Amino acid sequence: MSHPPPSGTPKARIPHPQQPPPPYPRIGAGLWKRCLGGGLAVWAPTAVLAVVTRSTAALPTPVLLGGFLVPVVFVLWAYERHGRDLGVSAVLGCFLAGGALGVLGASLAASDVPHPSPGRFLTTALVEEVAKLGALAFALRRQPAVHGMRAGLVLGAAVGVGFAALESTGHALDAALFAPDLWGQLETELARGLLAPFGQALWTAIGGGVLLALRRPDGRFRYAPPVVAACVGATLLHALADTARGIAPWLVVRLTGRGLEPGLFAPGYPPQPSASQQHLLTLVATLGPALVALAGLAWALSLARRNPPWKNTP
């Protein structure tokens, strides 16, 4: 006959089953807000310092931060809201692949086309979109489980903003050679940075969404007619946005009353622009692509609504 243990004897502890580790690393909610606030807190004083001192030594910080701040914040927001189950490695890999392979492809294309023209814009847009979709496929080549429209939209956008970060930085450095107004350079880069999620990211999200929606269960990519159509459509929107930005100098010259001068389109700026022309150029070069981005945004939203998460099985 068993007797109950003495009152002072501790009872044996029953081990609790261990909880499985989370399938993805936990990143604090709202990190993108803190990153945005901190980045702006650093960018603003360094930009003012560069303008006041007119020193090129103070320019790299606002140029680099201005080019990368919005793309990095967008990637953090997309991961927190829509991409936790995709994993940090997939999102970060697509961001880095977009920056590396996308810019490489664009550089090769830009060296083989003539001065700005509708043909150049279309050729450059096509090569950039193909390069970015190639970067997306390359980054996910060893992750066959990643598929579906939502994954394609998120990761395609990550590739696009990775491309846009380096592209904006390159344009800012290029502008430094032709526009003597430092504030005008930073103003232009800030406008391009704000449009990054609604330009390069949006075009690649459309193509990436269709590409991953049709991905085979074994991980192979299907370059079916819908993928080609999405790539062509994104290319046309991309080229239209670039054309709207490319004719901005001509519109500024017309609106400000100055006659056309030789070499207007070579650097993308009116020769020796005044401060008012520089500000107007930034406004016109931002408004046109923003209007084109609305059409692309409507297209991407329609893809997301027609393909909810439970229909993402290929």
N, C-alpha and C positions, 0 to 999 in steps of 0.2 A: 504494500500500500504506500503510494507516494505521498509525501507531505509537502505542503506549500513551502516555498523558500522563506527564510527569515525575512522580517520586515526590512532589515538593513541591507539585504543582499540585492545588488543591482540586477535588473532583468536583462536577459540577453537581447541585444539589438538585432532586429530583423533587417538585413541589408535591403535597401531600396534599389530597384533596377536603375541602372545608369541611363540618363537621357542621351539619345544619339546627338552627335554634334550637328549644329545647323548646316544646311547644305551650302551656305555661302557666308562669307565674312560679314559681320554686322558693322555697318557704317552708321555713325550717328545721324539721326534724322535732322534735316535742315543744314547739313554741312555745306551745301551749295550756297545757301544764304550767307553763311559766315565767310565763305571763300569770296563771294562777290563783294561783301562789305569791306573785308580786309584788303582785297585787291584795289578797290576804288580809293580806299584810304591811303594806299601807297602811291597809286597812279596820279591822283590829283596834285599833290605837292611836288612830285618829281616833274610833272608836265609843266606846272607853273614855273618851277626853277629853271627848266630848260628854255622856256620862252623869255623869262626875265633876264637871265644871264646870257642868252643866245650862244650857249656853249654846246658844241657837239659832244663833249664828254658827258654831259648830263642827259643826252638823248637816248642812249641804248635802253635804259630802264623803262621809260614810258613807252618806247617803241615795242620792246619785247613783251612787256606786261599788257600793253594795249592789244597786241596781236593774239595773246594766249588766254587772257582772262575770261572772256565770254565763251570761247570754245571749251575750256576746262570746266567752267561753271555749268555749261549745258550738259556736258557728259555726266557730271555729278548729279544733276537734276534728273536726267534720263535714267541713270542707274537706280536712284532712290525710288522713282515713281514707277518705272516700267521694266527695269532690267536686273532686279536682284537675283532672280532665278537663273539668269544667264551667266552670272559669275563675273568677278572682277577681271579675270584673265581675258575673257572674251571681249569685254567692253574696252579695256585698256589696250589689248592687242589690236583691235580695229582702229582705235584712235592713232596709235603709233604707225600702223601699216598705212593708214590714209595719209599721214604726214610724209612718210618716206617714199612709198611707191607712187602716190598720187602726184606729188611735186616733181618727182623724177620724170614721170610721163609727160607732165605739162611742159617741163623745160625742154624736153626733146621735141615736142610739137611746136613750141614757140620759135625754135631755132630754124624751122623749115618752112615757115609761112611768111608772106610779105607783110607790109605795113597794115595797120588796122583796116579791115574791110569786112563786109558781111561774110565773105568766104573764110576769112581768117577766124572770125568769131565762131562760125559753125565748125570749122576744123578743130580749133582748140577745144571747144566744148565737147565734141565727140571723143577726142583723145582723152580728155580729163575724165569723162564719165566712164569710159571703158577701163581706164587705169584704176579708178576708184572701185569699180565693181571687181576688178582683178585683185585689188588689195583686200577687199572683203572676203573673196573666196580663198585667198592665200592665208588670211588670218584665221579662218575657220576650217582649214583643210583637215585638221586633226581633231575636230570636235563635231562628229557626225550627228550628235544628238541635238545640236542647235539648228532649228528649222522653224518655219512658220512665218506668217505675215508680221506679227508683232515683233518677233526677234529681228526680222529683216529691216523693219522700220527703225528700230532702236540702234542696231549695230551699223546699218547703213548711214544713219545720221552721225554716229561716232566716227566713221571713216571720213565723212564729209567735213566735220568740224576740225578733225586732225589736219586735213588738207588746207582748210581755210586759215588755220592758225599760222602756218608757215607762209601761205600765200599773202595774207595781210601784212605780215612782217616784211616780206620781200617787196611788196608795193610801197610800204612806208620808206624803206631804204632807197628804192628807186625814186620816189618823190623827192627825197632829200637832195638828189642831184639836179632836179629841174625847178623845184619850187623853193625860193629862198625864205619863205615865211614858215618858221618852225611851227607856229600855232596852226597854220593851214595843214601842215603835214599830219600833226596829231589829230586835228579835227577830221581829216579824211580817214585816218586809220580807225578812229573811234567809230565813225559811221559804218565802215566795213566790218568792224568787229561786232557791232550790234546786229548787223544783217547776216552774220555768219550762220546762225541756226536756220535762217529763212532763205539761204542761197545754196551754197555748196552742200550743206547738210541735207537740205530738203530734196535736192535733185537725187542725191545718192540714196536717201531713204526710200524714194519711190522705186528705183531700180532694185535696191537691196530687198525691199519687201516682197516684190514679185519673185525675185531669184530664190529667196529662202522659202517662200510659200510653196514653190514647186520642187524643192530639194528632195531627193530620194531618201528612203529610210536608211540606206547604207552610206549616206553622206555625200554621194555624187551629186553634182549640180546639173540641172537640166537647162540647157540654153534653148528653151522652147520659144515659139512665136510670141507668147505674152511677155517673156523676158526681153526679147528684142524690141517689142513695141514699147515697153516701159523705158528701156534705155534710149530709144529714139525720141520718145516724148520728153524725157528729162533733158536730153541734149538740146532739143528745140527751145525749151524754156530757158535753159542755161545760156544758149546763144542769144536769145532775145534779151535776157537781162544784161549780158555783156554788151550787146549793141546799144541798149538804152544808156549804159554807162559810157560807152565809147563816143556817142554823139553829144554827150554833155558839154565838152569844150566848145563845139560848134554852136550849140544853143546859147551858151554863156556869151560868146562873142557877138551873136546876133542880138541878144537881149540888152547887152551893155553898149551897143552902138559902135563898137570897133570893127573895122573891116577885117576880112579874112587875111591872114598872114601866112606866108610859106611855112611848111613844117608844123602846122597846127596840131596834127594828130600824131606826130612822131613820138613826143614824150607823153602825150595824153593831157597836156596842160596848155592853156593859152600862153604864148611867149611873154615872159615877164608879167604875170598876172598881178593886178592890184589886190589889196586886201579884200575889197568888196567882191571882186571877181572870184577870188579863192573861196570865199564863204558861199557865194552863189553856185559855184561849181560843185562844192560838197553837197549842197541841197539838191541840185538837179541830178547829180550822179547817184544820189541815194533814193530819190523819189521814184525814178523809173524802175530800177530793180525791185523796189518794194511793191510796186503794182504788179509786176510779173510774179513775185513771190506769193501773192494772194491766190493766183490761179494754181500754183504748185501746192500750196497749203490745202486748198479745197480738194485737189486730187488725192493727196496723201490721207486726208481725213476720210474721204470716200472709201479708200482701200481699207483703212482700219475698221470702218463701220461695216463693210461688207464681209470682213473676215475677222469675226470675234475670236477670242482665244480658243474656244472649243472647236473651231473649224480649222485650226492650224495644222492638222495632221495631213501630210502630203498623200 
